[in-house]
């Protein structure tokens, strides 16, 4: 065999050996870990949105990826243990459904990529250095575009209750994202001539006393800030708002599905669909540090007319026309 033929033989052999290796790399089944605080049944529609978006990007389950789900089911203190379980598997990426979940995941690993979805403020929460350049293993999406969204809550409430004079805000003082929202609520309330009343609930056990505080303060309107614990208690919050005759605006549309009056918020299904684009780019080799955090640009305004009727409220026709969805 001549040297030329020998080189051709070796080159050809290398190509033969490379093909199955490349095919094996492409056929690797990736593991997506999902860490959340709600029950699997509550999270299921959002994960289905993720699955559909992944399929559109060429990743089909179970041939290309599987989802390992860990849910704290309301026991947020379990999140660090559940995050550690996902790291030990290991998974190739972790999708964190809430701020506490993202913080638990970040505490469990500095190497596995983490994609956030329903996170209020990843900067103030210490998850990323800044939105444009996350700088670590965390990136993804935020729920808010900024605290100014609270001004919209106040505007819409005032349109429904023109006589609004004492506005209550239900907030969680343990969340770093809430103080800037409360501050903005103070500014917005002054703008429309309202007095602000704050009612804090750090745990579900404090919710009833928070509503008693609102009653003593004679609040006639309520803003419920987005919070994982409030989400779990959304049906209870709707019942308490109705009991105390409070027109309420919520930071998540799921509250309105559970009987709340109105919400103005980013669509969580859309956030999970967008999360698929982050997972896709990470699977194809992009570092989380090089993927800017994305803020929502559209928000859904949802009104529950059944609740409005129970409260004795008439929703102005102009507001109904602005609504993205009206629940009859």
Secondary structure, 3 states (H helix, E strand, C coil): CCHHHHHHHHHHHHHHHHHHHHHHHHCCCEEEEEEECCCHHHHHHHHHHHHHHHHHCCCCECCCEEEEEEECCCCHHHHHHHHHHHHHHCCCEEEECCHHHHHHHHHHCCCCEEEEEEECCCCCCCCCCCCCCCCCCEEEEECCCCCCHHHHHHHHHHHHCCCCCEEEEEECCCCCCHHHHHHHHHHHHHHCCCEEEEEECCCHHHHHHHHHHHHHCCCCEEEECCCHHHHHCHHHHHHHHHHCCCEEEECCCHHHHCCCCEEEECCHHHHHHHHHHHHHHHHCCCCHHHCCCECCCCCEEEEEHHHHHHCCCCCCHHHHHHCCEEEC
